[in-house]
Amino acid sequence: MADLSKNEEAVAASEAEAVAAIEAPAERGEPILQVRDLKKHFPLTQGILFKRQVGAVKAVDGVSFDLYQGETLGIVGESGCGKSTVAKLLMNLEQATAGEVFYKGQDITKLSGRALKAVRRNIQMVFQDPYTSLNPRMTVGDIIGEPFDIHPEVAPKGDRRRKVQELLDVVGLNPEYINRYPHQFSGGQRQRIGIARGLALNPEIIICDEPVSALDVSVQAQVINLMEKLQDEYNLSYLFIAHDLSIVRHISDRVGVMYLGKMAEIGTDEQIYEHPTHPYTQALLSAVPVPDPEARAHRERIILTGDVPSPANPPSGCSFRTRCWKAQDKCAEEIPLLAIPEPFQGQDTPAAHFSACHFAEEKNVVAAH
Amino acid sequence: MTTIDKTASVPAPRDGATHDGPLLDVRDLHVEFRTREGVAKAVNGVSYSVNAGETLAVLGESGSGKSVTAQAIMGILDTPPGFVTKGEILFRGQDMLKMSEEEHRKVRGSKIAMIFQDALSSLNPVLSVGYQLGEMFRVHQGLSKKEAKVKAIELMDRVKIPAAAARVNDYPHQFSGGMRQRIMIAMALALEPDLIIADEPTTALDVTVQAQVMDLLAELQREFNMGLILITHDLGVVADVADKIAVMYAGRIVEQAPVHEIYKRPAHPYTKGLLASIPRLDQKGQELYAIKGLPPNLLKIPSGCAFNPRCPKADDVCRTDVPVLVPITEQDGTDLPGRRSACHFWKETIHG
């Protein structure tokens, strides 16, 4: 018994320590989130009564990156590459199969209870579809104010209405709309409501999963501007997941390219867009339609053949090799590591950034403007 | 092979001898939806034309009436609540709105075909793709089931679906998004129509697959010299494939132009705003240009120019008078062929 209570005490003490660490202010220029070899495998089972695992969908298969205080990290990739699963893992909405996510030195994949709650306050999310991510039976005031029910320390009860109205004002909505329902708003306005909800708890990190892809072109720019303004005002770090490469380039400081659960290439926006060394990034960039008819004639497009392989049965070695024009025997045998490619090591060129390819080289592609 | 040759219809001569105007000529089309909340004027006087082998891109946001126009052309408008109240849709000189349902059926599918945005919900999930592709031949050409299946395989080959013969009996859910879109294209192509209307054909697809599908569409269009109406909101796709553009806003065409012209010198503030809101390299870190406000509610379209509440140039005249789509000219009065703008201040917009 004595042992047990001692144990409990120790747990409580370490939890308090974790909470203290989490609540400490983040320092500028420091990585606020460190993701190390993160994996999420969804089991595939067979049989009804006696379930046995016959395989796994490797949705995220060893992803590592840092997110710095106050920066925007863009994550791009095709559907099914695992970018949304990464978002869910960072929110701890899915339990990681392996790997660590350090938030201010605490591994959030192993936290629970009070410490996890404290982390969740600081990492918030804005979802893709503003039509389904807001409860149609709740008023805007209830939706934005709901986080306060879970974290009452942020806003005392009597203060909430005023807080919600402040938030509405911050995201550019009329504070008098507090008693309206989501269906009374347009798509762009709903996304602003989603952003206000994400801001309610003064988080440090906001994970945006395709925040503008459901919006009309003329409204997208409004929402992007709002997000940039808020980032400056509240010193937020964004993890910006999207498939629109030109928008990602506009908003991101650094960009990571994902393919089949792995990070193919990561670097600053200039390194990725102007000096891509991974063939997948090159193909992706060259496939983006450029809004300039003059470019039609003199731009080389790399048209990939086939589809993304199934993550339940990824190819051996480099997962991109089945669609790659450079693939050789080595690609089937060895998994390329995400590192600065050998030819560029120690050089001071923009091509010297992390790229997971055996035959990384620069290729001139017309990048998305 | 021989059976196929016997049953295959000879492709109709393009540019039929009886008619030498544009392939499709839409004139002053009006469509409204009569709902409980009131009458939504979805299309308010749209006119455009497409020639054989030409690609017309119809650009607009949701609710601009671009898809409704297409549905009216195809004759698949939901009636009620949708009604065509005015206008003509001339296909090879014949008004489709005056055709009987039986005549219309003969044109639809064999002469004009449509590719829908969402292939998964447009295909029937309980029928094999081979059966659905073959339906075109069974219904329109009276082929037997066996013959229709041979044709279906041939079509799947043509849109480059690998192992077509093995996959003809598969169901839509067994195909990836890009492959499903190819099946939609194959279905539209089945009877070698003169005109294809593609309603956001690649919006649901990833960029690498989008490039594959657009390439395929362009290749087939060249091969058959088809007219193509491409409905989209993506300014990038338009720049890649279109010959001419019609920009729609609140049920009207606000600007028409050849593709190269419009990107260089837009003549309507809405087009200008759309082009300016594309993130560009040299503007990184700056605020994006954003058109303020929201697209209008079709139940109460603003008086005068529908764009006036959002327009930086709006003046009193814009709030009272509806601008007409007029041909525009250079500063010195020389014609700009194919260019039209529906703005009171087009001169300032294009030359200012």
Chai-1 contact restraints between the chains, C-beta under 6 A:
chainA,res_idxA,chainB,res_idxB,connection_type,confidence,min_distance_angstrom,max_distance_angstrom,comment,restraint_id
A,E78,B,D206,contact,1.0,0.0,6.0,A-B,restraint_1
A,S79,B,D206,contact,1.0,0.0,6.0,A-B,restraint_2
A,S186,B,L294,contact,1.0,0.0,6.0,A-B,restraint_3
A,D216,B,E61,contact,1.0,0.0,6.0,A-B,restraint_4
A,D216,B,S62,contact,1.0,0.0,6.0,A-B,restraint_5
A,V217,B,H233,contact,1.0,0.0,6.0,A-B,restraint_6
A,S218,B,I291,contact,1.0,0.0,6.0,A-B,restraint_7
A,A221,B,S277,contact,1.0,0.0,6.0,A-B,restraint_8
A,A221,B,L288,contact,1.0,0.0,6.0,A-B,restraint_9
A,A221,B,A290,contact,1.0,0.0,6.0,A-B,restraint_10
A,Q222,B,A290,contact,1.0,0.0,6.0,A-B,restraint_11
A,I224,B,L288,contact,1.0,0.0,6.0,A-B,restraint_12
A,N225,B,E287,contact,1.0,0.0,6.0,A-B,restraint_13
A,N225,B,L288,contact,1.0,0.0,6.0,A-B,restraint_14
A,N225,B,A290,contact,1.0,0.0,6.0,A-B,restraint_15
A,S246,B,P279,contact,1.0,0.0,6.0,A-B,restraint_16
A,I247,B,P279,contact,1.0,0.0,6.0,A-B,restraint_17
A,H250,B,P279,contact,1.0,0.0,6.0,A-B,restraint_18
A,A287,B,V207,contact,1.0,0.0,6.0,A-B,restraint_19
A,A287,B,T208,contact,1.0,0.0,6.0,A-B,restraint_20
A,A287,B,A211,contact,1.0,0.0,6.0,A-B,restraint_21
A,V288,B,V207,contact,1.0,0.0,6.0,A-B,restraint_22
A,P289,B,G236,contact,1.0,0.0,6.0,A-B,restraint_23
A,P289,B,V237,contact,1.0,0.0,6.0,A-B,restraint_24
A,P289,B,D240,contact,1.0,0.0,6.0,A-B,restraint_25
A,V290,B,G236,contact,1.0,0.0,6.0,A-B,restraint_26
A,P291,B,L235,contact,1.0,0.0,6.0,A-B,restraint_27
A,P291,B,G236,contact,1.0,0.0,6.0,A-B,restraint_28
A,P291,B,A239,contact,1.0,0.0,6.0,A-B,restraint_29
A,P291,B,I278,contact,1.0,0.0,6.0,A-B,restraint_30
A,D292,B,A239,contact,1.0,0.0,6.0,A-B,restraint_31
A,D292,B,Y263,contact,1.0,0.0,6.0,A-B,restraint_32
A,P293,B,A239,contact,1.0,0.0,6.0,A-B,restraint_33
A,P293,B,V259,contact,1.0,0.0,6.0,A-B,restraint_34
A,P293,B,H260,contact,1.0,0.0,6.0,A-B,restraint_35
A,P293,B,Y263,contact,1.0,0.0,6.0,A-B,restraint_36
A,I303,B,A211,contact,1.0,0.0,6.0,A-B,restraint_37
A,I303,B,Q212,contact,1.0,0.0,6.0,A-B,restraint_38
A,L304,B,T208,contact,1.0,0.0,6.0,A-B,restraint_39
A,D307,B,S176,contact,1.0,0.0,6.0,A-B,restraint_40
A,H369,B,R280,contact,1.0,0.0,6.0,A-B,restraint_41
A,H369,B,L281,contact,1.0,0.0,6.0,A-B,restraint_42
